[in-house]
Each structure stands twice: as C-alpha cells, then as structure tokens.
Amino acid sequence: MTWPGSSMCWCPLWSETIDPFEASVLAFLTECGKIEAGDTAIIAISGGADSVALLHAVNAVKVHLGLSIHAAHMEHGIRGEESRADASFTDELCASLDIPIAIESADIPAIAVKSKRSVQTAARVTRHSFLREEAARHCKPGRERILIAHNLEDRAETILMNAARGTGLDGLCAMPAVRLPYLRPIVGKSRSEVLAYLGRVGQAFRTDRSNADKHYARNKVRLDVMPALADAVNGDVAGALCRLAELCEPEAALLNELANNHLKACTVSRNAAALWISRPNFVSAHIALQRRALRLAVLGIRGSLSDIGLDETSRIVDMAALRGTHTVITLPMSDRGTHQIYLTETQIGVLETPSKILRLVPTEEAEIVANTAKVPYGSLEIEIQRLNPSDLLATQAALKSAGFETYLLLLETTDRLYLRAWRPGDRMRPSGMLGTKKLQDVYTDYKVRSADRWKYPVLERRSGVELAEAEILAIIGLRNSASVIPASQVATEAEQFPARELTIVGVRPLSI
C-alpha cells in the first residue's frame, strides 16, 4: 500500500513503512521461494545504477529475511583508470554500508585473445566464474545464491537480440528472474524506476562511458533499435518483449520436463565424464524432444550450451536418424575442454575427450595383422580377429559386451588388411548397390565435413601379385561395402567359400 502523497509503502507483513522499490525487492526474495533465513547471497556490483540500487535495497531489507550478503566486483582491465575508479567506488560504498566485498582484477582483453572470444563474452564468462567462486566460498553447500541487477530493458534488449539471431523458445525466455544460482530481483523494474529510487535515497553511482559506444551490438540495440521500435510499433516495446518471455517460460518449462523425462528413459549409463543413451529409443520421440533431450545431455556433460546452436543440434539428430550410421562429432571447445558425440549402432554417447585423443591423427597407412594388439586410429579403437565360423557367436558377444561394433568379412588367407585415411579418387561398392561410388560422395551423403574425414578410416583389402589388387571394404564407423556380410549369413557364406577365412572387425571409442 502507498500512502497518498508519499513515495513510501506500508507493508502489513513487516509493520513498517518502506520504499516501494525496496518493497518490491523484498517481495521478490520472499515469494521466489529460493531464500531462507540463514542464507548468504552474493550481490554482483559493477558500480552502475542498477547494481548499486540492488545492493542498497537488499541491504535495507535483509533483516526481514534473515539474509547475509557479500558483494563481488570484477575489475575487467578494459577501461584503464576509469575501471579502477569503479573498483574504488564499490569498495568505499560497501565499507559505508558495512557490507563485505571481494574485488577481483582480470586482464579481459588478454583472456579474450587466448580463449578466441569477443571481449564482451570473455568478460561475462570470467565474471560469472568469479561470482560462482565467491558463492562457493561464502554460501552453504547447495544454497549458493547470486543476485544479478538486470533490469526490464536489459531483458527486453536480450530477447530482441536473440530473436534477431534466430533463437529458439529458450532464447525468448532470456534472463529469467530465477535460474539458480542466479536471482534477478529487479528484472521487472525499468531504468527510470531504478534512477528514481537512487534519487530518493540520495545514492550516487558510476556511469560506464562505453555504454554509449555503438561499436557494441547491445549499445546499438539500446540506443537506436529499441527507441525506433517504440516510436514505430509499441511505446512499451520493452514491456511487450518481457511479456513475450513470460508467455514462453511455461511452455519452455513443459518441453524441458518432457525432454528430461525422455532423456532419463533413454539413458543407459552415466558418470561425470560420459553419458550413453539408447539410440533406437532416442530417435523414437518427436524431433522437438530429440533436440531438447540432446541439448540437456550435452549440458549435463559439457556444462554449457555455448556455441551449440540449431545447426549443431540438427546435424547430430539427423545423423542419429540415419540407420547404420557410425560417427564421431567433435563439439566446439568449451570452458571444460573438448567433448564429442559418438554414434554407434545402438547408442549415442556424449563424452569428455582427453586432449591426447585429438592428437592421434593418422598420417600414414598401416597393415592390420589379425589377432594382435588393438590399433588406435583417431578417436576409435580397431580390433581385428580371424576365427572359425563356430567361434563367431561367442567372439561377437565378447566384443559387443566390451563396447565394440562388429563387421564380418570373408577373406582369402593371402589377403592383407590395411587401415588408412581416405584419398581423393577412392571408390567403393556400397552394400545394396550394384555399382561403385566415390568415397567423397559417401562422406557428403553422411554430412561429414572435409576437415572431419580423417575420423573415419578406410579398411582396405589387398591381394594378388605384390598386393596390386585393392578393394575398400568399409569406411569404419560410416558405411560398409557389399563385402561386409550380416552375421545371420556367415554360416551359409562360410560353407560356400571354404577356402576363405572368417574375419571379425571390432570398432569402439578409444579408451585412454
């Protein structure tokens, strides 16, 4: 309730007058259900109007919540003396309010170059890492809470930028009020409301001059695009965009719940570094659930969906739907390193990749001698055994239980097997076809980029005088030739060609 002629509210719950801005922050922290008495919250403070207003308001109402607060400031090393002055301001402000503060300095431009990110992205990633470290240091385990001072216009600008980039439903729900460990108590407040509150309490703040630099896309959107939309379409365009987010949030939450249930139903095994799911079960769902379930799987192992957009998601889902496709897809580098998607006959794996696997790039061909040590090739492990038909089922079962996909061949005793990278001009006779086909076209059919073709070795049979006759038997992990036979036909084929030997080839992700 607001008193007539006054900017103050009377809150029956706390039986005292309180500024409306502070009352809204208190109501949010009470009603969101994520703050309990005895909790500690980290408040991110830049020194700008929004974060200063949030700090001041939370400090004013913390007694009603039984909440302790710590401030955290990241000095980015981007704006020289001005940036250091921001750090000094936040330090002095927190001292005046008796709020503990941690100030971290970082050379963001250098970090951006090293990580091959934009300065803005490097700053955000580094800042959030710092905030999480502070939360781990001061908050109870499992009760980490970080308060971020995004306002209504910030959210609207982000939604608009996401939409312009072709986002999905989740991108239209950007900057939600609650996404643990982050809470955004003033995301529903406009900049004018923030500034009015600071004026009422007489609190100074810092102004970042780079916010006027239209070199940055967000500043162009804030200074040019949003005013133009407000003038041409809707005077309350920021509020309208945020209402769009509120409409999308429950739909996105429902889809995520359904996708999570689908992922759980498909999961075969999981640990901190790997997740294996049933491929047939996975592809049986609607494509919308496949995409979301895949993103949830990647998020669980990779820890981030950065650089994992529609193209990457659709490529993996499309490949999973191609029956018989065996492939390895390397995801873009993340803060946790490199991760890969493995598609086997029956499973899909999301795995953390040891860096030395990536260095096992084959440069020469090698003869593969049966019944010897396993051969590493790229991110695959190859095992070849020659055996009697009577041993087939037991050998095949043993290989499959060890995670190998198996290929069966009938070879002359004088044949030699070689493993090598593909070469321009290579041709094979794919199973189910009468003629031959260029390997380059096979790679294209399976959407394998030129840079990734080394991951799929060529298994080649050589025979005759000086081994001059060659036949490509398979692109391991991708496509078999007509010479690779189904297990159900082995007994019949073996009887028809008694002079040949049965050879079984096993392929699995490399274990290091």
Backbone hydrogen bonds, N-H to C=O, Kabsch-Sander energy under -0.5 kcal/mol:
donor,donor_aa,acceptor,acceptor_aa,energy
3,W,8,M,-1.7
6,S,3,W,-2.1
9,C,18,I,-3.3
10,W,1,M,-2.6
11,C,9,C,-0.6
11,C,16,E,-2.0
14,W,11,C,-1.1
15,S,11,C,-1.5
16,E,11,C,-0.9
18,I,9,C,-3.1
23,A,19,D,-2.8
24,S,20,P,-2.1
25,V,21,F,-1.8
26,L,22,E,-2.7
27,A,23,A,-2.6
28,F,24,S,-2.2
29,L,25,V,-2.5
30,T,26,L,-1.8
31,E,27,A,-3.0
32,C,28,F,-2.4
33,G,30,T,-0.6
38,G,66,G,-3.2
39,D,36,E,-2.2
41,A,68,S,-2.6
42,I,145,R,-2.8
43,I,41,A,-0.5
43,I,70,H,-3.1
44,A,42,I,-0.6
44,A,147,L,-2.2
45,I,72,A,-2.5
52,V,48,G,-2.3
53,A,49,A,-2.4
54,L,50,D,-2.3
55,L,51,S,-2.6
56,H,52,V,-2.6
57,A,53,A,-2.5
58,V,54,L,-2.8
59,N,55,L,-2.3
60,A,56,H,-1.4
61,V,57,A,-1.3
62,K,58,V,-1.5
64,H,61,V,-1.3
65,L,61,V,-0.6
65,L,62,K,-1.2
66,G,62,K,-1.1
67,L,62,K,-2.0
68,S,39,D,-2.5
70,H,41,A,-2.3
71,A,100,P,-3.0
72,A,43,I,-2.1
73,H,102,A,-2.9
75,E,73,H,-0.6
75,E,104,E,-3.7
76,H,74,M,-0.8
82,E,79,R,-1.4
84,R,80,G,-1.9
85,A,81,E,-2.2
86,D,82,E,-1.6
87,A,83,S,-1.6
88,S,84,R,-2.1
89,F,85,A,-2.4
90,T,86,D,-2.4
91,D,87,A,-2.1
92,E,88,S,-2.4
93,L,89,F,-2.7
94,C,90,T,-2.4
95,A,91,D,-1.9
96,S,92,E,-2.2
97,L,93,L,-1.4
98,D,94,C,-0.5
98,D,95,A,-0.8
99,I,94,C,-3.1
102,A,71,A,-2.0
104,E,73,H,-2.7
104,E,102,A,-0.5
106,A,75,E,-2.5
108,I,76,H,-2.2
108,I,106,A,-1.3
111,I,107,D,-2.2
112,A,108,I,-3.0
113,V,109,P,-1.9
114,K,110,A,-2.4
115,S,111,I,-2.6
116,K,112,A,-0.8
116,K,113,V,-0.6
117,R,112,A,-2.2
122,A,118,S,-2.8
123,A,119,V,-2.4
124,R,120,Q,-2.1
125,V,121,T,-2.7
126,T,122,A,-2.4
127,R,123,A,-2.5
128,H,124,R,-2.5
129,S,125,V,-1.9
130,F,126,T,-2.1
131,L,127,R,-2.4
132,R,128,H,-2.3
133,E,129,S,-2.0
134,E,130,F,-2.2
135,A,131,L,-2.3
136,A,132,R,-2.5
137,R,133,E,-1.6
138,H,134,E,-2.2
139,C,135,A,-2.6
143,R,140,K,-2.7
146,I,181,P,-3.4
147,L,42,I,-3.4
148,I,146,I,-0.5
148,I,183,L,-2.8
150,H,148,I,-0.5
152,L,189,K,-3.1
155,R,151,N,-2.0
156,A,152,L,-2.3
157,E,153,E,-2.7
158,T,154,D,-2.0
159,I,155,R,-2.5
160,L,156,A,-2.5
161,M,157,E,-2.4
162,N,158,T,-2.6
163,A,159,I,-2.6
164,A,160,L,-2.3
165,R,161,M,-1.2
166,G,163,A,-1.4
167,T,162,N,-1.8
172,L,168,G,-0.8
172,L,169,L,-0.8
173,C,170,D,-1.5
174,A,171,G,-0.9
179,R,182,Y,-2.5
182,Y,179,R,-2.3
183,L,146,I,-2.6
184,R,177,A,-2.7
187,V,184,R,-1.4
189,K,186,I,-1.9
194,V,190,S,-1.9
195,L,191,R,-2.8
196,A,192,S,-2.2
197,Y,193,E,-2.0
198,L,194,V,-2.2
199,G,195,L,-2.0
200,R,196,A,-2.0
201,V,197,Y,-2.1
202,G,198,L,-0.7
203,Q,198,L,-2.3
204,A,202,G,-0.5
206,R,47,G,-3.7
209,R,207,T,-0.8
211,N,208,D,-1.8
212,A,209,R,-1.8
213,D,210,S,-1.5
214,K,212,A,-0.8
216,Y,213,D,-1.5
220,K,216,Y,-1.7
221,V,217,A,-2.3
222,R,218,R,-2.6
223,L,219,N,-3.0
224,D,220,K,-2.4
225,V,220,K,-1.7
226,M,221,V,-3.1
228,A,224,D,-1.8
229,L,225,V,-2.5
230,A,226,M,-2.5
231,D,227,P,-2.1
232,A,228,A,-2.4
233,V,229,L,-3.1
234,N,229,L,-1.9
237,V,234,N,-1.2
240,A,236,D,-2.4
241,L,237,V,-2.4
242,C,238,A,-1.9
243,R,239,G,-1.9
244,L,240,A,-2.0
245,A,241,L,-1.8
246,E,242,C,-1.9
247,L,243,R,-1.9
248,C,244,L,-2.1
249,E,245,A,-2.2
251,E,247,L,-0.6
252,A,248,C,-2.8
253,A,249,E,-2.5
254,L,250,P,-2.2
255,L,251,E,-2.3
256,N,252,A,-2.5
257,E,253,A,-2.1
258,L,254,L,-2.5
259,A,255,L,-2.8
260,N,256,N,-2.6
261,N,257,E,-2.2
262,H,258,L,-2.2
263,L,259,A,-2.7
264,K,260,N,-2.4
265,A,261,N,-2.2
266,C,262,H,-1.5
267,T,263,L,-1.4
268,V,276,W,-3.3
269,S,276,W,-1.6
271,N,274,A,-2.7
275,L,350,V,-2.0
276,W,269,S,-2.8
277,I,348,I,-2.7
278,S,266,C,-3.0
279,R,346,T,-2.7
282,F,278,S,-2.2
283,V,279,R,-2.3
284,S,280,P,-0.6
284,S,281,N,-0.7
285,A,282,F,-1.2
289,L,286,H,-0.8
290,Q,286,H,-2.1
291,R,287,I,-2.5
292,R,288,A,-1.8
293,A,289,L,-3.0
294,L,290,Q,-2.5
295,R,291,R,-2.1
296,L,292,R,-2.4
297,A,293,A,-2.2
298,V,294,L,-2.7
299,L,295,R,-2.6
300,G,296,L,-2.2
301,I,297,A,-1.3
302,R,298,V,-3.4
303,G,298,V,-0.5
303,G,299,L,-1.8
308,I,305,L,-2.1
309,G,307,D,-0.8
313,T,309,G,-2.4
314,S,310,L,-3.2
315,R,311,D,-2.1
316,I,312,E,-1.9
317,V,313,T,-2.4
318,D,314,S,-3.0
319,M,315,R,-2.2
320,A,316,I,-2.4
321,A,317,V,-1.4
322,L,318,D,-0.7
322,L,319,M,-0.9
323,R,321,A,-0.9
325,T,322,L,-1.8
326,H,477,G,-0.7
327,T,343,L,-1.6
329,I,341,I,-2.8
330,T,328,V,-0.5
331,L,329,I,-0.5
331,L,339,H,-2.7
334,S,337,G,-2.5
337,G,334,S,-1.8
338,T,353,T,-0.5
340,Q,351,L,-2.4
341,I,329,I,-3.1
342,Y,340,Q,-0.5
342,Y,349,G,-2.6
343,L,327,T,-3.0
344,T,342,Y,-0.6
344,T,347,Q,-2.8
348,I,277,I,-2.5
349,G,342,Y,-2.8
350,V,275,L,-2.6
351,L,340,Q,-2.7
351,L,349,G,-0.5
352,E,273,A,-2.9
353,T,338,T,-2.9
357,I,354,P,-1.5
358,L,354,P,-0.7
358,L,355,S,-0.6
359,R,355,S,-0.6
359,R,356,K,-0.6
360,L,357,I,-1.6
361,V,359,R,-1.8
366,A,419,L,-2.1
368,I,417,L,-2.8
369,V,367,E,-0.7
371,N,384,I,-2.6
372,T,369,V,-0.8
375,V,382,I,-3.0
377,Y,380,L,-3.0
378,G,360,L,-1.3
380,L,377,Y,-2.7
381,E,508,R,-2.9
382,I,375,V,-3.1
383,E,506,G,-2.7
385,Q,504,I,-2.8
387,L,502,L,-2.5
391,D,388,N,-2.0
392,L,389,P,-1.5
395,T,391,D,-2.4
396,Q,392,L,-3.2
397,A,393,L,-2.4
398,A,394,A,-2.1
399,L,395,T,-2.4
400,K,396,Q,-2.5
401,S,397,A,-2.3
402,A,398,A,-1.0
403,G,400,K,-1.7
404,F,399,L,-2.6
405,E,507,V,-3.5
407,Y,505,V,-2.5
408,L,485,I,-0.5
409,L,503,T,-2.9
411,L,409,L,-0.5
411,L,501,E,-2.7
413,T,499,A,-0.6
415,D,412,E,-1.4
416,R,462,R,-2.3
417,L,368,I,-0.5
418,Y,460,E,-2.6
419,L,366,A,-2.7
420,R,458,V,-1.9
426,D,423,R,-2.3
428,M,437,K,-2.2
431,S,480,N,-2.0
433,M,430,P,-1.9
437,K,428,M,-2.7
439,L,426,D,-2.4
442,V,438,K,-1.6
443,Y,439,L,-2.8
444,T,440,Q,-1.8
445,D,441,D,-2.4
446,Y,442,V,-1.7
447,K,444,T,-1.6
448,V,443,Y,-2.7
449,R,447,K,-0.6
452,D,449,R,-1.6
453,R,449,R,-0.5
453,R,450,S,-1.2
455,K,452,D,-1.7
456,Y,453,R,-1.7
458,V,420,R,-3.6
459,L,457,P,-0.5
459,L,474,A,-2.8
460,E,418,Y,-2.9
460,E,458,V,-0.6
461,R,471,E,-3.1
462,R,416,R,-2.5
463,S,469,E,-2.5
467,L,464,G,-2.2
468,A,465,V,-1.6
469,E,463,S,-2.3
471,E,461,R,-2.4
473,L,459,L,-2.7
473,L,471,E,-0.7
474,A,459,L,-1.3
475,I,479,R,-3.2
476,I,457,P,-2.4
476,I,474,A,-0.8
478,L,475,I,-2.7
479,R,475,I,-1.5
481,S,473,L,-2.8
482,A,429,R,-2.5
484,V,481,S,-1.6
485,I,408,L,-2.0
485,I,483,S,-0.6
489,Q,486,P,-1.5
490,V,487,A,-1.3
493,E,489,Q,-2.8
494,A,490,V,-3.1
495,E,491,A,-1.8
496,Q,492,T,-1.6
497,F,493,E,-1.7
500,R,497,F,-1.6
501,E,411,L,-3.9
502,L,387,L,-0.8
503,T,409,L,-3.0
504,I,385,Q,-3.4
505,V,407,Y,-3.2
506,G,383,E,-4.0
507,V,405,E,-2.4
508,R,381,E,-1.7
510,L,379,S,-2.1
512,I,510,L,-0.5
